[in-house]
Amino acid sequence: MSTAQSYLRQWQLMLPLALFFCVFIFLPLLLLAYISLHNDMEFKQAGIAQYIKFLGDSFNLGVLGQTLWLATKTMLLALLLGYPLAYFFTLAPPRWQRVLILIIVLPLLTSAVVRTFAWVVILGRQGIVNSVLLNLAWIEAPIKLLYTPGAVVVALAQIEMPLMVLPIINALSKQNPYLREASLSLGAGRWRTLFLVTLPLSLPGVLAGALLVFAAAASAFVTQTLVGGGQLMFMPFYIYQQAIQSNNYPFAAAIAMVLLVAVLVVVTLVNFAGRSIKGVAHA
Amino acid sequence: MQAIGLNLTGISHRYASAYAVADVDLQVRPGELVALLGPSGCGKTTLLRIVAGLIRQTEGNVIIGDRIVDSLPTHERGAGIVFQNYALFPHMTVAANIGYGLRAAGVGKAQISAMVERMLALVKLEAMAGRYPRELSGGQQQRVALARTLAVSPKILLLDEPFGALDKNLRLDMQIEVKRLQRELGITTVMVTHDQEEALSMADRIAVMNKGCVEQFGTPEEVYDQPETLFVAGFVGTSNLLPGTLATIAAAGPTVALAGGGTLVLPSARPCSVPGPVVLSLRPEHLRFARADEPGVDATLQLSLPLGALTVHELALGNGQAVKVIAPRTGEAARHAPGDQVRLALTAGAAPAVFLGNPDAA
């Protein structure tokens, strides 16, 4: 079979998904962009007034900044906790791996709402953390955990953890195990081997995981809203508020477009920086 | 560099319930190249990994020089290992790969680059310092792997199927190259291989392994000429393993009556000299085509494959058992064509080995 023929077959196989994407993702996005390019709520006057309104207001820019910063912190925490977990997984015997992988993907098997409510229960005034600390007499009155930016970061990091851990596990288990042994036999200890060989070679996986967590955390409406509470405003809730509560669809669409573009820009920049690390991409 | 010996005493290793290595004793002299030779699954790689500290043996001691190193982790043992797939660090240049061990040891930059240059010269890759491993050929990658290991001046050099991934021509070049380096540096080396020619041509001594045990440990000549077990006779070189019955006739000496018909008179019966059922291990060069009036074994010539100066003949004994004979192209053999009845006799000075038991055990 010629390459052209086999390519054609692959193209045909892609057709159902391509159609699905067109109808349910690409078209709605176009529609969103179209709506956002109207200056009034009745879609009569076309223009970029919504964007000017968004970008000209420091409150709006603050919400955008808070959202991106939240996603960044979530990504870093997930990486800090996720990498050791992924590394531990790859070193574990196969029997353990079966149990571990179940624990790792468990968050994906439960609804985001359920997981978020679990965090509300854990972090609330009468929650598990506060009761334990009170019982241990480490604190005298319940401390405010819920509805703080820290709580949102911790909850999101847990909820999006599989997105970080799975690509890293993938990168680590594709690594030639002899590389680690070669490093050890050349006199490098375990930690040195980790930082000079294992970690650099797993960077593509780290990059993939980090970008997934970043994008997911920036748009995690349920968790942001329930754990963050009304006082903390992030972009997804802002969109919801403008669209549903204020019925201002053009402005809501503009906010959505801004968030989309901002996340895409960050993802592209980080990806580009990652690929330029010499030798890593080809590992 | 002062060469250091390696001593393995009573090494056993169990995976779950099966022994991968069973009670191995091996003494490698300083500066010697020892090959661990055996079929896959015989425990040779496990033994090498035990020496490197990548596996902790169930029983026994690894002694490098005069130090028991069992409790030392890999990176403190001073045993440099070259893997079959070379395991070069793909994100580092050739120079960085070679300097890796010294960098890990905290050696100064100037010293590292001096050593890297020395090593590059040693393996003749000066022009490749800035390349990445993926830009090198298989042979070049192997030389880098060797240089990287030698750069840390290991006490013991371990080679795990080092030529397995190379094609035939390159393999011979690299075998010569490695042997040259090993001689030059006088470094004690243990090499794992399943290729008997490689072991015979490179090693000072060969440990033939089977099912976790060392069956014979000796020079290539000893292993080839005086196999101590049926397995060694069958695995090293080509052997015709022929069942028969050993009898000692006072006047003639040890005599084997072959199951396939005919008798052969041997110069000696070793290692087994007990009369009774035996297996005779005849190298193809142990047999010659004899005249019809000489005593010997009758066979039918089936096929002749000329290999330049020598010709390999495939024959069948009276009971159909196949026998290989290597003979010069000229001489008695030249007079026979496939289908002919011929007489086979021992060549002068041939000392085939005699083993107790049946040939299926090999």
Contacts between the chains, C-beta under 8 A, distances in Angstrom:
chain1	res1	chain2	res2	distance
A	176	B	85	6.9
A	176	B	87	6.1
A	178	B	83	4.7
A	178	B	85	6.2
A	178	B	87	3.8
A	179	B	87	5.1
A	179	B	89	6.3
A	181	B	52	7.8
A	181	B	54	5.5
A	181	B	74	7.2
A	181	B	81	7.3
A	181	B	83	7.4
A	181	B	87	7.1
A	182	B	81	7.2
A	182	B	83	6.4
A	182	B	87	4.0
A	182	B	88	8.0
A	182	B	89	7.7
A	182	B	148	7.9
A	183	B	89	7.7
A	183	B	100	7.3
A	183	B	104	7.5
A	184	B	53	7.9
A	184	B	54	7.4
A	184	B	73	7.4
A	184	B	74	4.1
A	184	B	75	4.9
A	185	B	52	5.7
A	185	B	54	7.6
A	185	B	74	5.5
A	185	B	75	7.2
A	185	B	77	7.9
A	185	B	79	6.6
A	185	B	80	6.0
A	185	B	81	4.5
A	185	B	149	7.5
A	185	B	158	8.0
A	186	B	75	7.6
A	186	B	80	7.1
A	186	B	100	5.6
A	186	B	101	3.6
A	186	B	104	6.3
A	186	B	148	6.8
A	186	B	149	7.1
A	186	B	152	5.6
A	187	B	75	5.0
A	187	B	76	7.7
A	187	B	78	7.9
A	187	B	101	5.1
A	187	B	104	5.3
A	187	B	105	5.4
A	187	B	152	5.6
A	188	B	75	5.9
A	188	B	100	7.3
A	188	B	101	7.3
A	188	B	104	3.6
A	189	B	73	7.8
A	189	B	75	5.3
A	189	B	104	7.7
A	190	B	75	8.0
A	192	B	104	5.4
A	196	B	100	7.5
A	196	B	103	8.0
A	196	B	104	7.2
A	197	B	89	6.0
A	200	B	91	5.3
A	201	B	89	7.9
A	201	B	90	7.0
A	201	B	91	6.0
A	278	B	91	7.6
A	279	B	90	6.6
A	279	B	91	3.9
A	279	B	92	7.0
A	279	B	132	6.1
A	280	B	91	5.6
A	282	B	90	6.8
A	282	B	132	7.7
A	282	B	134	6.4
A	283	B	90	4.7
A	283	B	91	5.5
